[in-house]
Amino acid sequence: MKSFFAVLLVLVLLSATVAADETKEVFGTVTVIDYQAKTFSVQTKDGTKYDFFANTQTDINIEDQNYRRDRFYQFIDLRRGDLVKVDYFTAAKIPFAADEIAVYR
């Protein structure tokens, strides 16, 4: 009986770890950027506002007409008015931690 509960506890802990690393995505327009704090806001078509922060692990890709995906982009390259898709970690508190930012210009 003790081994059953031990196995159950391990499974619960593993599922909590997986849930903590879950990511979601949102599409919208960048409305606010704070370059010093590395934070930005995205507003979706339905008017919902999401707040994010970027760090050194955030991958930023700008999908422009010239398809220059081999260039390394930085947070400073993000502009207000950009159409973006942001993959973010749901376990983080607001502002959410941005995992990947795809910018469409």
Backbone bond lengths (Angstrom), bond angles and torsions (degrees), N, CA, C in turn:
res aa  C-N    CA-C-N  psi(-1)  N-CA   C-N-CA  omega(-1)  CA-C   N-CA-C  phi
1 M - - - 1.446 - - 1.532 111.11 -
2 K 1.332 116.84 -39.29 1.461 120.47 179.10 1.521 110.77 -64.63
3 S 1.341 116.15 -38.25 1.466 118.76 -179.54 1.533 110.67 -67.49
4 F 1.326 117.84 -32.89 1.454 121.35 177.03 1.529 110.26 -61.93
5 F 1.337 116.00 -46.99 1.452 119.81 179.88 1.533 111.80 -67.29
6 A 1.314 116.79 -33.06 1.464 120.36 177.51 1.529 110.36 -65.61
7 V 1.315 116.35 -44.22 1.468 120.97 178.28 1.528 109.91 -65.16
8 L 1.331 116.50 -42.18 1.459 120.35 178.48 1.529 111.24 -61.43
9 L 1.325 116.76 -42.04 1.462 120.94 178.41 1.530 111.29 -62.46
10 V 1.320 117.18 -42.88 1.468 121.43 178.48 1.527 110.24 -61.96
11 L 1.329 117.71 -43.32 1.463 120.87 179.56 1.529 111.57 -64.39
12 V 1.313 117.09 -40.15 1.465 120.51 178.33 1.523 110.14 -64.57
13 L 1.326 117.55 -43.83 1.461 120.65 179.54 1.524 111.76 -64.32
14 L 1.323 117.01 -39.70 1.466 120.41 178.16 1.516 111.19 -65.89
15 S 1.323 117.63 -40.61 1.467 119.64 179.94 1.521 110.49 -67.92
16 A 1.338 118.48 -33.34 1.466 121.19 177.08 1.517 110.32 -67.11
17 T 1.322 117.68 -36.74 1.460 121.41 178.18 1.520 110.81 -66.61
18 V 1.319 117.60 -41.86 1.460 121.44 178.80 1.519 109.73 -64.51
19 A 1.324 117.60 -43.01 1.461 120.94 -179.63 1.523 110.71 -64.67
20 A 1.320 117.84 -33.56 1.459 121.21 -178.40 1.524 111.28 -68.10
21 D 1.330 117.51 -27.53 1.458 121.40 -178.09 1.525 112.69 -94.65
22 E 1.321 117.90 7.62 1.454 121.60 -177.67 1.530 110.60 -66.19
23 T 1.320 115.41 141.19 1.463 119.84 176.54 1.519 109.43 -118.48
24 K 1.305 115.05 152.59 1.460 122.75 173.39 1.517 107.35 -128.12
25 E 1.320 116.20 172.96 1.454 119.50 177.62 1.516 110.14 -133.95
26 V 1.311 114.72 152.04 1.456 121.30 178.61 1.530 108.27 -139.58
27 F 1.332 116.10 141.86 1.460 122.66 176.84 1.523 108.37 -110.09
28 G 1.321 116.91 137.88 1.455 119.16 177.80 1.514 111.67 178.18
29 T 1.324 114.83 -165.57 1.453 122.84 -177.28 1.521 109.47 -113.02
30 V 1.327 116.31 135.99 1.460 120.99 177.01 1.529 107.86 -70.11
31 T 1.339 116.15 123.68 1.467 120.25 -178.21 1.525 112.68 -109.06
32 V 1.325 117.54 -31.43 1.465 121.97 -177.91 1.521 108.28 -138.81
33 I 1.345 116.81 138.13 1.468 121.74 175.68 1.523 108.55 -135.19
34 D 1.327 115.65 133.57 1.464 121.75 171.01 1.523 105.90 -119.17
35 Y 1.337 116.65 101.06 1.459 120.67 -174.58 1.524 112.63 -66.60
36 Q 1.321 118.21 -34.22 1.466 120.49 179.63 1.517 111.70 -68.57
37 A 1.318 117.12 -45.28 1.460 121.08 -178.51 1.532 111.90 -82.96
38 K 1.341 117.38 -9.65 1.461 123.87 -176.63 1.527 111.09 57.31
39 T 1.320 115.99 44.17 1.458 121.46 175.95 1.520 109.03 -118.92
40 F 1.327 115.72 154.97 1.452 120.61 177.40 1.525 109.52 -155.82
41 S 1.311 115.35 158.82 1.462 121.94 179.09 1.517 109.79 -119.09
42 V 1.325 115.41 145.05 1.457 122.30 178.67 1.524 107.60 -126.46
43 Q 1.332 115.59 133.85 1.455 120.67 176.81 1.520 108.70 -113.31
44 T 1.333 116.72 129.05 1.459 122.12 -179.90 1.522 109.93 -83.84
45 K 1.337 115.92 173.32 1.463 120.92 179.97 1.524 111.97 -60.36
46 D 1.326 116.90 -33.68 1.467 119.47 -178.87 1.527 112.89 -83.13
47 G 1.345 117.59 3.88 1.452 121.53 175.36 1.520 115.64 93.24
48 T 1.335 117.32 -1.55 1.464 120.86 178.78 1.524 109.51 -70.93
49 K 1.339 115.83 135.13 1.470 121.36 -179.08 1.519 109.52 -107.43
50 Y 1.327 116.45 133.26 1.461 123.66 177.14 1.521 108.66 -120.24
51 D 1.326 116.56 136.02 1.459 121.86 177.11 1.525 109.19 -108.51
52 F 1.336 116.03 134.80 1.459 122.17 -177.01 1.518 110.60 -132.45
53 F 1.332 115.10 160.87 1.460 120.47 166.70 1.517 107.78 -129.86
54 A 1.313 115.38 149.52 1.459 122.14 178.18 1.520 108.18 -110.78
55 N 1.325 115.47 150.43 1.461 120.21 175.66 1.523 108.30 -135.13
56 T 1.314 117.17 -169.37 1.467 120.57 -176.94 1.524 112.31 -67.28
57 Q 1.329 118.12 -18.20 1.463 121.75 179.60 1.531 112.89 -89.11
58 T 1.321 117.55 -9.78 1.464 121.07 -178.54 1.526 109.88 -72.26
59 D 1.326 115.59 126.19 1.469 122.41 179.43 1.526 108.22 -92.28
60 I 1.337 117.04 125.20 1.461 121.54 -178.38 1.525 108.78 -118.46
61 N 1.338 115.93 120.86 1.456 122.21 178.65 1.513 108.72 -122.32
62 I 1.321 117.06 130.08 1.451 121.20 176.25 1.517 107.97 -105.78
63 E 1.317 114.69 116.60 1.460 121.79 -177.58 1.524 107.97 -92.98
64 D 1.320 117.40 80.14 1.456 119.29 -178.76 1.521 110.48 -94.09
65 Q 1.302 115.55 179.99 1.462 120.20 -175.77 1.516 112.92 -67.62
66 N 1.309 118.48 -19.08 1.459 121.18 -178.66 1.520 112.80 -92.69
67 Y 1.327 117.61 -1.71 1.461 123.73 177.12 1.527 112.39 53.76
68 R 1.322 116.71 48.02 1.462 121.38 -179.65 1.527 110.27 -91.45
69 R 1.311 117.84 67.15 1.452 121.71 -176.28 1.521 112.74 -80.06
70 D 1.322 118.84 -10.56 1.459 120.10 -176.89 1.523 112.11 -82.44
71 R 1.320 118.11 -8.16 1.460 121.42 179.33 1.523 110.06 -81.66
72 F 1.304 116.98 142.67 1.451 120.99 176.24 1.519 108.99 -84.83
73 Y 1.304 116.90 120.22 1.450 121.82 -179.77 1.522 109.43 -99.92
74 Q 1.315 114.92 150.79 1.452 120.93 179.55 1.523 109.01 -119.00
75 F 1.317 115.74 169.93 1.455 120.81 -179.21 1.530 111.48 -58.41
76 I 1.317 116.81 -33.24 1.467 121.56 -179.12 1.537 111.73 -62.68
77 D 1.340 117.60 -20.46 1.462 121.99 179.34 1.529 112.83 -77.35
78 L 1.324 117.24 -13.88 1.460 121.86 178.56 1.531 109.49 -73.75
79 R 1.343 117.09 138.40 1.462 121.32 -177.63 1.532 110.73 -125.83
80 R 1.323 114.78 150.44 1.453 119.33 173.49 1.521 108.03 -65.24
81 G 1.327 116.82 135.19 1.462 121.15 -177.87 1.519 113.44 97.61
82 D 1.340 117.88 -10.60 1.465 120.63 177.63 1.524 110.41 -65.58
83 L 1.331 116.29 139.61 1.459 122.37 171.19 1.524 106.17 -84.69
84 V 1.330 117.56 125.73 1.460 120.63 -174.03 1.522 112.03 -133.76
85 K 1.319 114.09 156.38 1.463 122.68 166.13 1.519 104.99 -118.22
86 V 1.320 117.24 121.57 1.460 121.45 -177.94 1.519 109.01 -114.23
87 D 1.326 116.21 121.52 1.467 121.45 169.13 1.516 106.03 -91.68
88 Y 1.344 116.80 128.33 1.451 119.86 -174.76 1.525 110.90 -138.16
89 F 1.329 114.44 157.66 1.451 121.14 179.27 1.522 109.39 -83.84
90 T 1.321 116.93 127.78 1.455 121.20 -177.73 1.526 112.55 -80.10
91 A 1.327 117.80 -18.14 1.461 120.41 -178.07 1.526 111.88 -74.73
92 A 1.305 117.31 -21.89 1.465 120.52 -178.18 1.523 110.12 -74.28
93 K 1.271 115.81 153.46 1.463 121.28 176.01 1.528 108.41 -81.81
94 I 1.324 116.35 166.43 1.459 120.79 179.73 1.516 108.72 -71.40
95 P 1.301 121.30 130.55 1.454 125.23 2.69 1.534 111.39 -73.45
96 F 1.325 114.97 146.86 1.458 120.74 179.69 1.530 110.42 -70.44
97 A 1.320 115.91 151.94 1.460 121.59 176.59 1.524 109.05 -84.40
98 A 1.319 116.62 116.84 1.461 121.17 179.30 1.526 109.41 -75.71
99 D 1.323 116.61 127.20 1.460 121.80 177.68 1.522 110.07 -90.52
100 E 1.333 115.94 -45.52 1.465 120.67 179.75 1.516 109.30 -144.81
101 I 1.316 115.88 138.81 1.459 121.94 177.74 1.520 107.70 -121.92
102 A 1.336 116.88 118.18 1.458 121.91 174.72 1.522 106.18 -105.77
103 V 1.327 116.15 121.08 1.462 122.09 -177.87 1.522 108.25 -105.18
104 Y 1.336 116.56 130.82 1.468 121.83 -179.35 1.529 108.36 -112.88
105 R 1.326 115.75 114.26 1.475 121.06 179.79 1.506 109.54 -118.20
